[in-house]
Amino acid sequence: MKIDELIKAAEERTKDAFLRVDRIALTCQERVLNAFQTHRISARHFSPTEGYGYDDIGRDALDEVFADALNAEAALVRPQIANGTHAIFLALSGTLEPNDTVLSLTGTPYDTLESAVGLNKDLPNALSRFAIQFHSIPLTDEGIDFRAAEEKLRSDRSIRMVYLQRSRGYAWREALTIQKIRETISFVRSIRPDVIIFVDNCYGEFTESVEPTAAGADLIAGSLIKNCGGGIAPTGGYIAGRKDLIEAVSYRQTVPGCGKEIGSYAASYRPFYQGLFLAPHTVAQCLKCAILFSALFELLGYKTLPHPDDARSDIIQSVMFGTKEEMIAFMQAVQAAAPIDSFVVPEPWDMPGYNDPVIMAAGTFVQGATTELSADGPIRPPYTAYLQGALTYEHAVLAARSVLKALITAH
């Protein structure tokens, strides 16, 4: 079958899934629009500030708009948050105290967070240096191990936070749906109503009609160069949730006693507002790209997760290649289809914070922006590529052509 015929066959299979994505995008877009209108956002909110940043209306209103858009009481949205791992670390270090324990019900976190909590390295300022422990319960084939979780929650009174990673990270598993998050939170509350429930929301924002905070999560966190930045935000991250917890996190982000009241930004806030407004649509484009690639590679006989018709709760598409050479060829073809650095040939390298060599295809306008078409994965069996992004569905189709040509040539 010719390449264009393959793509056409895949698109025929994805029609119903695309309609579901469009309905979710409309619901999320309405909520975001209402947030802008409720807080009377105008051009004056885009203005930069200097110095201490007292009475920075752009910063303060951005927090309020994000909180409403993310179904939360309050939010902390800052350009100074470097990435998603930084946002998560702020949420944990800002709410936990010495001798507290974090219990992850979704297994060990992804590589960069392992270092931050002190699981694989004894680094300065890691949570372990402050007598904060991070324990994890591995996922089973059915998902969260509720029996093991109940035993741990009842026996260990030092547990102050339950941690859920919504997205798959570098694991062959489904993302946690909002329904599964809601069920898990209800389960935890029935045993330990006192614990903080935190959801790593990276890659998941606006993929479903509501956010984990609407399902009962106390805190969520993510990066602005992922979903919430809409492909426009140049940097930054957010934490959202209960007002008292956000205040505590703000004391870690700046200084106790000042918190959210200080912190200026000498560039315009416009990209953050505009990025949030575009986010539901941009995420829909990302999801359509993921669904297309899932359908294509299943037609070609590869293992994919999620399947084309599956409900989705993150923007990531996993494709299992089985060999290092095919995985590398895939990454290089994704890079060749990029608008930026299309001439660059990615190779595996020892990336800081990761346990294995990692290969990344990232021809993006914003470095590391995963709402732009990109792919990455560790070079370890079973050699799985994790694809995400696409600011436009049309770019996804063109990239699919590039990838299929490369794989045919490789064979």
Contacts in CASP RR format, 6 or more apart in sequence:
PFRMAT RR
TARGET T0000
AUTHOR 0000-0000-0000
METHOD contacts of the structure
MODEL  1
MKIDELIKAAEERTKDAFLRVDRIALTCQERVLNAFQTHRISARHFSPTE
GYGYDDIGRDALDEVFADALNAEAALVRPQIANGTHAIFLALSGTLEPND
TVLSLTGTPYDTLESAVGLNKDLPNALSRFAIQFHSIPLTDEGIDFRAAE
EKLRSDRSIRMVYLQRSRGYAWREALTIQKIRETISFVRSIRPDVIIFVD
NCYGEFTESVEPTAAGADLIAGSLIKNCGGGIAPTGGYIAGRKDLIEAVS
YRQTVPGCGKEIGSYAASYRPFYQGLFLAPHTVAQCLKCAILFSALFELL
GYKTLPHPDDARSDIIQSVMFGTKEEMIAFMQAVQAAAPIDSFVVPEPWD
MPGYNDPVIMAAGTFVQGATTELSADGPIRPPYTAYLQGALTYEHAVLAA
RSVLKALITAH
1 9 0 8 1.000
3 401 0 8 1.000
3 404 0 8 1.000
3 405 0 8 1.000
3 408 0 8 1.000
4 401 0 8 1.000
6 296 0 8 1.000
6 299 0 8 1.000
6 300 0 8 1.000
6 404 0 8 1.000
7 292 0 8 1.000
7 296 0 8 1.000
7 397 0 8 1.000
7 400 0 8 1.000
7 401 0 8 1.000
7 404 0 8 1.000
9 295 0 8 1.000
9 299 0 8 1.000
10 292 0 8 1.000
10 295 0 8 1.000
10 296 0 8 1.000
10 299 0 8 1.000
10 308 0 8 1.000
10 400 0 8 1.000
11 292 0 8 1.000
11 295 0 8 1.000
13 295 0 8 1.000
13 308 0 8 1.000
13 309 0 8 1.000
14 288 0 8 1.000
14 291 0 8 1.000
14 292 0 8 1.000
14 295 0 8 1.000
14 308 0 8 1.000
16 309 0 8 1.000
17 291 0 8 1.000
17 308 0 8 1.000
17 309 0 8 1.000
18 288 0 8 1.000
18 291 0 8 1.000
20 311 0 8 1.000
21 284 0 8 1.000
21 287 0 8 1.000
21 288 0 8 1.000
21 291 0 8 1.000
22 284 0 8 1.000
24 206 0 8 1.000
24 207 0 8 1.000
24 208 0 8 1.000
24 209 0 8 1.000
24 284 0 8 1.000
25 206 0 8 1.000
25 280 0 8 1.000
25 281 0 8 1.000
25 283 0 8 1.000
25 284 0 8 1.000
26 280 0 8 1.000
27 209 0 8 1.000
28 206 0 8 1.000
28 209 0 8 1.000
28 279 0 8 1.000
28 280 0 8 1.000
28 283 0 8 1.000
29 280 0 8 1.000
29 281 0 8 1.000
31 68 0 8 1.000
31 69 0 8 1.000
31 71 0 8 1.000
32 69 0 8 1.000
32 276 0 8 1.000
32 277 0 8 1.000
32 279 0 8 1.000
32 280 0 8 1.000
33 277 0 8 1.000
34 68 0 8 1.000
35 64 0 8 1.000
35 65 0 8 1.000
35 66 0 8 1.000
35 68 0 8 1.000
35 69 0 8 1.000
36 65 0 8 1.000
36 273 0 8 1.000
36 277 0 8 1.000
38 68 0 8 1.000
39 61 0 8 1.000
39 64 0 8 1.000
39 65 0 8 1.000
39 68 0 8 1.000
41 61 0 8 1.000
41 65 0 8 1.000
41 273 0 8 1.000
44 57 0 8 1.000
44 58 0 8 1.000
45 57 0 8 1.000
45 58 0 8 1.000
45 61 0 8 1.000
45 62 0 8 1.000
45 269 0 8 1.000
45 273 0 8 1.000
46 58 0 8 1.000
46 268 0 8 1.000
46 269 0 8 1.000
46 270 0 8 1.000
46 273 0 8 1.000
47 58 0 8 1.000
47 268 0 8 1.000
47 269 0 8 1.000
48 264 0 8 1.000
48 265 0 8 1.000
48 266 0 8 1.000
48 267 0 8 1.000
48 268 0 8 1.000
48 269 0 8 1.000
49 56 0 8 1.000
49 58 0 8 1.000
49 59 0 8 1.000
49 263 0 8 1.000
49 264 0 8 1.000
49 265 0 8 1.000
49 266 0 8 1.000
50 264 0 8 1.000
50 266 0 8 1.000
51 263 0 8 1.000
51 264 0 8 1.000
52 262 0 8 1.000
52 263 0 8 1.000
52 264 0 8 1.000
53 59 0 8 1.000
53 262 0 8 1.000
53 263 0 8 1.000
53 264 0 8 1.000
54 261 0 8 1.000
54 262 0 8 1.000
56 263 0 8 1.000
56 264 0 8 1.000
56 265 0 8 1.000
58 269 0 8 1.000
59 77 0 8 1.000
59 78 0 8 1.000
59 263 0 8 1.000
59 264 0 8 1.000
59 265 0 8 1.000
59 269 0 8 1.000
60 260 0 8 1.000
62 77 0 8 1.000
62 269 0 8 1.000
62 272 0 8 1.000
62 273 0 8 1.000
63 74 0 8 1.000
63 75 0 8 1.000
63 76 0 8 1.000
63 77 0 8 1.000
63 260 0 8 1.000
64 75 0 8 1.000
65 273 0 8 1.000
65 276 0 8 1.000
66 72 0 8 1.000
66 75 0 8 1.000
66 77 0 8 1.000
66 228 0 8 1.000
66 238 0 8 1.000
66 240 0 8 1.000
66 276 0 8 1.000
67 73 0 8 1.000
67 74 0 8 1.000
67 75 0 8 1.000
67 240 0 8 1.000
67 241 0 8 1.000
69 276 0 8 1.000
70 205 0 8 1.000
70 211 0 8 1.000
70 213 0 8 1.000
70 220 0 8 1.000
70 228 0 8 1.000
70 238 0 8 1.000
70 240 0 8 1.000
70 241 0 8 1.000
71 210 0 8 1.000
71 211 0 8 1.000
71 213 0 8 1.000
71 214 0 8 1.000
72 211 0 8 1.000
72 213 0 8 1.000
72 220 0 8 1.000
72 240 0 8 1.000
72 241 0 8 1.000
72 242 0 8 1.000
73 241 0 8 1.000
73 242 0 8 1.000
73 243 0 8 1.000
73 246 0 8 1.000
74 240 0 8 1.000
74 241 0 8 1.000
74 242 0 8 1.000
74 243 0 8 1.000
74 246 0 8 1.000
74 247 0 8 1.000
75 238 0 8 1.000
75 239 0 8 1.000
75 240 0 8 1.000
75 241 0 8 1.000
75 246 0 8 1.000
76 90 0 8 1.000
76 238 0 8 1.000
76 239 0 8 1.000
76 240 0 8 1.000
76 246 0 8 1.000
76 249 0 8 1.000
76 250 0 8 1.000
76 253 0 8 1.000
76 260 0 8 1.000
77 224 0 8 1.000
77 236 0 8 1.000
77 237 0 8 1.000
77 238 0 8 1.000
77 272 0 8 1.000
78 236 0 8 1.000
78 237 0 8 1.000
78 238 0 8 1.000
78 253 0 8 1.000
78 263 0 8 1.000
79 224 0 8 1.000
79 234 0 8 1.000
79 235 0 8 1.000
79 236 0 8 1.000
79 237 0 8 1.000
79 265 0 8 1.000
79 267 0 8 1.000
79 272 0 8 1.000
80 236 0 8 1.000
80 253 0 8 1.000
80 263 0 8 1.000
81 87 0 8 1.000
81 90 0 8 1.000
81 223 0 8 1.000
81 224 0 8 1.000
81 236 0 8 1.000
81 237 0 8 1.000
81 238 0 8 1.000
81 253 0 8 1.000
82 235 0 8 1.000
82 236 0 8 1.000
83 223 0 8 1.000
83 225 0 8 1.000
83 236 0 8 1.000
83 237 0 8 1.000
84 202 0 8 1.000
84 221 0 8 1.000
84 222 0 8 1.000
84 223 0 8 1.000
84 226 0 8 1.000
84 237 0 8 1.000
85 112 0 8 1.000
85 113 0 8 1.000
85 116 0 8 1.000
86 237 0 8 1.000
87 221 0 8 1.000
87 222 0 8 1.000
87 223 0 8 1.000
87 237 0 8 1.000
87 238 0 8 1.000
87 239 0 8 1.000
88 113 0 8 1.000
88 116 0 8 1.000
88 200 0 8 1.000
88 202 0 8 1.000
88 221 0 8 1.000
88 222 0 8 1.000
89 113 0 8 1.000
89 116 0 8 1.000
89 117 0 8 1.000
89 127 0 8 1.000
90 221 0 8 1.000
90 239 0 8 1.000
90 249 0 8 1.000
90 252 0 8 1.000
90 253 0 8 1.000
91 198 0 8 1.000
91 219 0 8 1.000
91 221 0 8 1.000
91 239 0 8 1.000
91 249 0 8 1.000
92 102 0 8 1.000
92 117 0 8 1.000
92 127 0 8 1.000
92 132 0 8 1.000
92 161 0 8 1.000
92 163 0 8 1.000
92 198 0 8 1.000
93 127 0 8 1.000
93 130 0 8 1.000
93 132 0 8 1.000
93 252 0 8 1.000
94 248 0 8 1.000
94 249 0 8 1.000
94 251 0 8 1.000
94 252 0 8 1.000
95 161 0 8 1.000
95 196 0 8 1.000
95 198 0 8 1.000
95 219 0 8 1.000
95 245 0 8 1.000
95 248 0 8 1.000
95 249 0 8 1.000
96 102 0 8 1.000
96 127 0 8 1.000
96 132 0 8 1.000
96 160 0 8 1.000
96 161 0 8 1.000
97 132 0 8 1.000
97 160 0 8 1.000
98 130 0 8 1.000
98 131 0 8 1.000
98 132 0 8 1.000
99 131 0 8 1.000
99 132 0 8 1.000
99 158 0 8 1.000
100 132 0 8 1.000
100 133 0 8 1.000
100 158 0 8 1.000
100 159 0 8 1.000
100 160 0 8 1.000
100 161 0 8 1.000
101 132 0 8 1.000
101 133 0 8 1.000
101 134 0 8 1.000
101 135 0 8 1.000
101 156 0 8 1.000
101 158 0 8 1.000
101 159 0 8 1.000
101 160 0 8 1.000
101 161 0 8 1.000
102 117 0 8 1.000
102 127 0 8 1.000
102 132 0 8 1.000
102 133 0 8 1.000
102 134 0 8 1.000
102 135 0 8 1.000
102 159 0 8 1.000
102 160 0 8 1.000
102 161 0 8 1.000
102 162 0 8 1.000
102 163 0 8 1.000
102 198 0 8 1.000
103 135 0 8 1.000
103 136 0 8 1.000
103 137 0 8 1.000
103 149 0 8 1.000
103 152 0 8 1.000
103 153 0 8 1.000
103 156 0 8 1.000
103 159 0 8 1.000
103 161 0 8 1.000
103 162 0 8 1.000
103 163 0 8 1.000
104 134 0 8 1.000
104 135 0 8 1.000
104 136 0 8 1.000
104 137 0 8 1.000
104 162 0 8 1.000
104 163 0 8 1.000
104 164 0 8 1.000
104 165 0 8 1.000
105 136 0 8 1.000
105 137 0 8 1.000
105 144 0 8 1.000
105 145 0 8 1.000
105 149 0 8 1.000
105 162 0 8 1.000
105 163 0 8 1.000
105 164 0 8 1.000
105 184 0 8 1.000
106 136 0 8 1.000
106 139 0 8 1.000
106 144 0 8 1.000
106 163 0 8 1.000
106 164 0 8 1.000
106 165 0 8 1.000
106 176 0 8 1.000
107 136 0 8 1.000
107 137 0 8 1.000
107 138 0 8 1.000
107 139 0 8 1.000
107 165 0 8 1.000
108 114 0 8 1.000
108 119 0 8 1.000
108 136 0 8 1.000
108 138 0 8 1.000
109 117 0 8 1.000
109 119 0 8 1.000
109 134 0 8 1.000
109 136 0 8 1.000
109 163 0 8 1.000
109 165 0 8 1.000
109 200 0 8 1.000
110 165 0 8 1.000
110 169 0 8 1.000
110 170 0 8 1.000
111 170 0 8 1.000
111 353 0 8 1.000
111 354 0 8 1.000
111 355 0 8 1.000
111 378 0 8 1.000
112 353 0 8 1.000
112 354 0 8 1.000
113 200 0 8 1.000
114 120 0 8 1.000
114 121 0 8 1.000
114 355 0 8 1.000
115 121 0 8 1.000
115 123 0 8 1.000
115 126 0 8 1.000
115 353 0 8 1.000
116 123 0 8 1.000
116 126 0 8 1.000
116 127 0 8 1.000
117 126 0 8 1.000
117 127 0 8 1.000
117 128 0 8 1.000
117 132 0 8 1.000
117 134 0 8 1.000
118 126 0 8 1.000
118 127 0 8 1.000
118 128 0 8 1.000
118 129 0 8 1.000
118 134 0 8 1.000
119 128 0 8 1.000
119 134 0 8 1.000
120 355 0 8 1.000
122 128 0 8 1.000
122 129 0 8 1.000
123 129 0 8 1.000
127 133 0 8 1.000
127 134 0 8 1.000
128 134 0 8 1.000
133 158 0 8 1.000
134 163 0 8 1.000
135 152 0 8 1.000
135 156 0 8 1.000
135 159 0 8 1.000
137 144 0 8 1.000
137 145 0 8 1.000
137 148 0 8 1.000
137 149 0 8 1.000
137 152 0 8 1.000
138 145 0 8 1.000
139 145 0 8 1.000
139 171 0 8 1.000
139 173 0 8 1.000
143 173 0 8 1.000
144 180 0 8 1.000
144 184 0 8 1.000
146 187 0 8 1.000
149 187 0 8 1.000
149 188 0 8 1.000
150 187 0 8 1.000
150 191 0 8 1.000
152 159 0 8 1.000
153 159 0 8 1.000
153 162 0 8 1.000
153 188 0 8 1.000
153 191 0 8 1.000
153 192 0 8 1.000
153 195 0 8 1.000
154 191 0 8 1.000
159 192 0 8 1.000
159 195 0 8 1.000
160 195 0 8 1.000
160 196 0 8 1.000
161 195 0 8 1.000
161 196 0 8 1.000
161 197 0 8 1.000
161 198 0 8 1.000
162 188 0 8 1.000
162 192 0 8 1.000
162 195 0 8 1.000
162 196 0 8 1.000
162 197 0 8 1.000
162 198 0 8 1.000
163 198 0 8 1.000
163 200 0 8 1.000
164 176 0 8 1.000
164 181 0 8 1.000
164 184 0 8 1.000
164 197 0 8 1.000
164 198 0 8 1.000
164 199 0 8 1.000
164 200 0 8 1.000
164 212 0 8 1.000
164 217 0 8 1.000
165 176 0 8 1.000
165 199 0 8 1.000
165 200 0 8 1.000
166 175 0 8 1.000
166 176 0 8 1.000
166 181 0 8 1.000
166 199 0 8 1.000
166 200 0 8 1.000
166 201 0 8 1.000
166 202 0 8 1.000
166 203 0 8 1.000
166 204 0 8 1.000
166 212 0 8 1.000
166 313 0 8 1.000
166 314 0 8 1.000
167 175 0 8 1.000
167 200 0 8 1.000
167 202 0 8 1.000
167 203 0 8 1.000
167 204 0 8 1.000
167 313 0 8 1.000
167 314 0 8 1.000
167 316 0 8 1.000
168 174 0 8 1.000
168 175 0 8 1.000
168 305 0 8 1.000
168 314 0 8 1.000
168 316 0 8 1.000
168 318 0 8 1.000
168 386 0 8 1.000
169 316 0 8 1.000
169 386 0 8 1.000
170 377 0 8 1.000
170 378 0 8 1.000
170 384 0 8 1.000
170 386 0 8 1.000
172 305 0 8 1.000
172 318 0 8 1.000
172 320 0 8 1.000
172 382 0 8 1.000
172 384 0 8 1.000
173 305 0 8 1.000
174 305 0 8 1.000
174 306 0 8 1.000
174 310 0 8 1.000
174 313 0 8 1.000
175 203 0 8 1.000
175 204 0 8 1.000
175 207 0 8 1.000
175 306 0 8 1.000
175 312 0 8 1.000
175 313 0 8 1.000
175 314 0 8 1.000
175 316 0 8 1.000
176 184 0 8 1.000
176 313 0 8 1.000
177 208 0 8 1.000
177 311 0 8 1.000
177 313 0 8 1.000
178 208 0 8 1.000
178 209 0 8 1.000
178 210 0 8 1.000
178 211 0 8 1.000
178 212 0 8 1.000
178 214 0 8 1.000
178 215 0 8 1.000
178 313 0 8 1.000
181 199 0 8 1.000
181 212 0 8 1.000
181 215 0 8 1.000
181 217 0 8 1.000
182 215 0 8 1.000
182 216 0 8 1.000
185 197 0 8 1.000
185 215 0 8 1.000
185 216 0 8 1.000
185 217 0 8 1.000
188 195 0 8 1.000
188 197 0 8 1.000
189 197 0 8 1.000
196 218 0 8 1.000
196 219 0 8 1.000
196 245 0 8 1.000
197 216 0 8 1.000
197 217 0 8 1.000
197 218 0 8 1.000
197 219 0 8 1.000
198 217 0 8 1.000
198 218 0 8 1.000
198 219 0 8 1.000
198 220 0 8 1.000
198 221 0 8 1.000
199 212 0 8 1.000
199 217 0 8 1.000
199 219 0 8 1.000
199 220 0 8 1.000
200 220 0 8 1.000
200 221 0 8 1.000
200 222 0 8 1.000
201 211 0 8 1.000
201 212 0 8 1.000
201 220 0 8 1.000
201 221 0 8 1.000
201 222 0 8 1.000
202 221 0 8 1.000
202 222 0 8 1.000
202 223 0 8 1.000
202 226 0 8 1.000
203 226 0 8 1.000
203 227 0 8 1.000
203 314 0 8 1.000
203 315 0 8 1.000
203 316 0 8 1.000
203 370 0 8 1.000
203 388 0 8 1.000
204 227 0 8 1.000
204 283 0 8 1.000
204 313 0 8 1.000
204 314 0 8 1.000
204 315 0 8 1.000
205 211 0 8 1.000
205 222 0 8 1.000
205 226 0 8 1.000
205 227 0 8 1.000
205 228 0 8 1.000
205 279 0 8 1.000
205 283 0 8 1.000
206 227 0 8 1.000
206 228 0 8 1.000
206 279 0 8 1.000
206 280 0 8 1.000
206 283 0 8 1.000
206 284 0 8 1.000
207 227 0 8 1.000
207 283 0 8 1.000
207 287 0 8 1.000
207 312 0 8 1.000
207 313 0 8 1.000
207 314 0 8 1.000
207 315 0 8 1.000
208 313 0 8 1.000
211 217 0 8 1.000
211 220 0 8 1.000
211 240 0 8 1.000
212 220 0 8 1.000
213 220 0 8 1.000
213 240 0 8 1.000
213 241 0 8 1.000
217 241 0 8 1.000
218 241 0 8 1.000
218 242 0 8 1.000
218 245 0 8 1.000
219 239 0 8 1.000
219 240 0 8 1.000
219 241 0 8 1.000
219 242 0 8 1.000
219 245 0 8 1.000
219 246 0 8 1.000
219 249 0 8 1.000
220 239 0 8 1.000
220 240 0 8 1.000
220 241 0 8 1.000
221 237 0 8 1.000
221 238 0 8 1.000
221 239 0 8 1.000
221 240 0 8 1.000
222 228 0 8 1.000
222 237 0 8 1.000
222 238 0 8 1.000
222 239 0 8 1.000
223 236 0 8 1.000
223 237 0 8 1.000
224 233 0 8 1.000
224 235 0 8 1.000
224 236 0 8 1.000
224 237 0 8 1.000
224 238 0 8 1.000
224 272 0 8 1.000
225 231 0 8 1.000
225 233 0 8 1.000
225 234 0 8 1.000
225 235 0 8 1.000
225 236 0 8 1.000
225 366 0 8 1.000
225 367 0 8 1.000
225 368 0 8 1.000
225 369 0 8 1.000
225 370 0 8 1.000
225 371 0 8 1.000
226 315 0 8 1.000
226 369 0 8 1.000
226 370 0 8 1.000
226 371 0 8 1.000
227 279 0 8 1.000
227 282 0 8 1.000
227 283 0 8 1.000
227 286 0 8 1.000
227 315 0 8 1.000
227 371 0 8 1.000
228 237 0 8 1.000
228 238 0 8 1.000
228 275 0 8 1.000
228 276 0 8 1.000
228 279 0 8 1.000
229 272 0 8 1.000
229 275 0 8 1.000
229 276 0 8 1.000
229 278 0 8 1.000
229 279 0 8 1.000
229 282 0 8 1.000
229 371 0 8 1.000
230 275 0 8 1.000
230 276 0 8 1.000
230 278 0 8 1.000
230 279 0 8 1.000
230 282 0 8 1.000
230 283 0 8 1.000
230 371 0 8 1.000
231 275 0 8 1.000
231 278 0 8 1.000
231 282 0 8 1.000
231 365 0 8 1.000
231 366 0 8 1.000
231 369 0 8 1.000
231 371 0 8 1.000
231 372 0 8 1.000
231 391 0 8 1.000
232 271 0 8 1.000
232 272 0 8 1.000
232 274 0 8 1.000
232 275 0 8 1.000
232 278 0 8 1.000
233 271 0 8 1.000
233 272 0 8 1.000
233 275 0 8 1.000
233 276 0 8 1.000
233 366 0 8 1.000
234 271 0 8 1.000
234 366 0 8 1.000
235 366 0 8 1.000
236 272 0 8 1.000
239 246 0 8 1.000
239 249 0 8 1.000
240 246 0 8 1.000
246 260 0 8 1.000
247 259 0 8 1.000
247 260 0 8 1.000
250 259 0 8 1.000
250 260 0 8 1.000
251 257 0 8 1.000
251 258 0 8 1.000
251 259 0 8 1.000
253 259 0 8 1.000
254 260 0 8 1.000
254 262 0 8 1.000
254 263 0 8 1.000
255 262 0 8 1.000
275 282 0 8 1.000
282 371 0 8 1.000
282 391 0 8 1.000
283 315 0 8 1.000
283 371 0 8 1.000
285 389 0 8 1.000
285 390 0 8 1.000
285 391 0 8 1.000
285 392 0 8 1.000
285 393 0 8 1.000
285 396 0 8 1.000
286 315 0 8 1.000
286 371 0 8 1.000
286 388 0 8 1.000
286 389 0 8 1.000
286 390 0 8 1.000
287 312 0 8 1.000
287 315 0 8 1.000
288 390 0 8 1.000
288 393 0 8 1.000
288 396 0 8 1.000
289 317 0 8 1.000
289 373 0 8 1.000
289 387 0 8 1.000
289 389 0 8 1.000
289 390 0 8 1.000
289 393 0 8 1.000
289 395 0 8 1.000
289 396 0 8 1.000
289 399 0 8 1.000
290 306 0 8 1.000
290 312 0 8 1.000
290 315 0 8 1.000
290 316 0 8 1.000
290 317 0 8 1.000
290 387 0 8 1.000
290 388 0 8 1.000
290 389 0 8 1.000
291 308 0 8 1.000
291 312 0 8 1.000
291 317 0 8 1.000
292 393 0 8 1.000
292 396 0 8 1.000
292 397 0 8 1.000
292 400 0 8 1.000
293 304 0 8 1.000
293 317 0 8 1.000
293 319 0 8 1.000
293 387 0 8 1.000
293 396 0 8 1.000
293 400 0 8 1.000
294 304 0 8 1.000
294 306 0 8 1.000
294 307 0 8 1.000
294 308 0 8 1.000
294 317 0 8 1.000
294 319 0 8 1.000
295 308 0 8 1.000
296 400 0 8 1.000
296 404 0 8 1.000
297 304 0 8 1.000
297 319 0 8 1.000
298 304 0 8 1.000
298 307 0 8 1.000
298 308 0 8 1.000
300 407 0 8 1.000
302 319 0 8 1.000
302 320 0 8 1.000
302 321 0 8 1.000
303 319 0 8 1.000
303 320 0 8 1.000
304 317 0 8 1.000
304 318 0 8 1.000
304 319 0 8 1.000
304 320 0 8 1.000
305 317 0 8 1.000
305 318 0 8 1.000
305 320 0 8 1.000
306 312 0 8 1.000
306 317 0 8 1.000
306 318 0 8 1.000
315 370 0 8 1.000
315 371 0 8 1.000
315 388 0 8 1.000
315 389 0 8 1.000
316 386 0 8 1.000
316 387 0 8 1.000
316 388 0 8 1.000
317 386 0 8 1.000
317 387 0 8 1.000
317 388 0 8 1.000
318 384 0 8 1.000
318 385 0 8 1.000
318 386 0 8 1.000
318 387 0 8 1.000
319 330 0 8 1.000
319 384 0 8 1.000
319 385 0 8 1.000
319 387 0 8 1.000
320 382 0 8 1.000
320 383 0 8 1.000
320 384 0 8 1.000
321 327 0 8 1.000
321 330 0 8 1.000
321 382 0 8 1.000
321 383 0 8 1.000
321 384 0 8 1.000
321 385 0 8 1.000
322 381 0 8 1.000
322 382 0 8 1.000
322 383 0 8 1.000
323 383 0 8 1.000
324 379 0 8 1.000
324 383 0 8 1.000
325 410 0 8 1.000
326 383 0 8 1.000
326 407 0 8 1.000
326 410 0 8 1.000
327 359 0 8 1.000
327 377 0 8 1.000
327 379 0 8 1.000
327 383 0 8 1.000
327 384 0 8 1.000
327 385 0 8 1.000
328 347 0 8 1.000
328 348 0 8 1.000
328 359 0 8 1.000
329 406 0 8 1.000
329 407 0 8 1.000
329 410 0 8 1.000
330 375 0 8 1.000
330 385 0 8 1.000
330 403 0 8 1.000
330 406 0 8 1.000
330 407 0 8 1.000
331 346 0 8 1.000
331 359 0 8 1.000
331 360 0 8 1.000
331 361 0 8 1.000
331 375 0 8 1.000
331 376 0 8 1.000
331 377 0 8 1.000
331 385 0 8 1.000
332 345 0 8 1.000
332 346 0 8 1.000
332 361 0 8 1.000
332 406 0 8 1.000
333 399 0 8 1.000
333 402 0 8 1.000
333 403 0 8 1.000
333 405 0 8 1.000
333 406 0 8 1.000
333 407 0 8 1.000
334 361 0 8 1.000
334 373 0 8 1.000
334 374 0 8 1.000
334 375 0 8 1.000
334 387 0 8 1.000
334 399 0 8 1.000
334 402 0 8 1.000
334 403 0 8 1.000
335 341 0 8 1.000
335 342 0 8 1.000
335 344 0 8 1.000
335 345 0 8 1.000
335 346 0 8 1.000
335 361 0 8 1.000
335 362 0 8 1.000
335 363 0 8 1.000
336 342 0 8 1.000
336 402 0 8 1.000
336 406 0 8 1.000
337 373 0 8 1.000
337 395 0 8 1.000
337 398 0 8 1.000
337 399 0 8 1.000
337 401 0 8 1.000
337 402 0 8 1.000
337 403 0 8 1.000
338 361 0 8 1.000
338 362 0 8 1.000
338 363 0 8 1.000
338 364 0 8 1.000
338 373 0 8 1.000
338 399 0 8 1.000
339 363 0 8 1.000
339 365 0 8 1.000
339 395 0 8 1.000
340 363 0 8 1.000
340 364 0 8 1.000
340 365 0 8 1.000
341 362 0 8 1.000
341 363 0 8 1.000
342 363 0 8 1.000
344 363 0 8 1.000
346 359 0 8 1.000
346 360 0 8 1.000
346 361 0 8 1.000
346 362 0 8 1.000
347 359 0 8 1.000
348 357 0 8 1.000
348 358 0 8 1.000
348 359 0 8 1.000
348 379 0 8 1.000
349 357 0 8 1.000
349 358 0 8 1.000
349 359 0 8 1.000
350 357 0 8 1.000
350 358 0 8 1.000
351 357 0 8 1.000
351 358 0 8 1.000
351 360 0 8 1.000
354 378 0 8 1.000
355 378 0 8 1.000
356 378 0 8 1.000
356 379 0 8 1.000
356 380 0 8 1.000
357 378 0 8 1.000
357 379 0 8 1.000
358 376 0 8 1.000
358 377 0 8 1.000
358 378 0 8 1.000
358 379 0 8 1.000
359 376 0 8 1.000
359 377 0 8 1.000
359 379 0 8 1.000
360 374 0 8 1.000
360 375 0 8 1.000
360 376 0 8 1.000
360 377 0 8 1.000
361 374 0 8 1.000
361 375 0 8 1.000
361 376 0 8 1.000
362 368 0 8 1.000
362 372 0 8 1.000
362 374 0 8 1.000
362 376 0 8 1.000
363 372 0 8 1.000
363 373 0 8 1.000
363 374 0 8 1.000
364 372 0 8 1.000
364 373 0 8 1.000
364 374 0 8 1.000
365 372 0 8 1.000
366 372 0 8 1.000
368 374 0 8 1.000
370 388 0 8 1.000
370 389 0 8 1.000
371 388 0 8 1.000
371 389 0 8 1.000
371 391 0 8 1.000
372 389 0 8 1.000
372 390 0 8 1.000
372 391 0 8 1.000
373 387 0 8 1.000
373 388 0 8 1.000
373 389 0 8 1.000
373 390 0 8 1.000
373 391 0 8 1.000
373 395 0 8 1.000
373 396 0 8 1.000
373 399 0 8 1.000
374 387 0 8 1.000
374 388 0 8 1.000
374 389 0 8 1.000
375 385 0 8 1.000
375 386 0 8 1.000
375 387 0 8 1.000
375 388 0 8 1.000
376 385 0 8 1.000
376 386 0 8 1.000
377 384 0 8 1.000
377 385 0 8 1.000
377 386 0 8 1.000
390 396 0 8 1.000
390 399 0 8 1.000
END
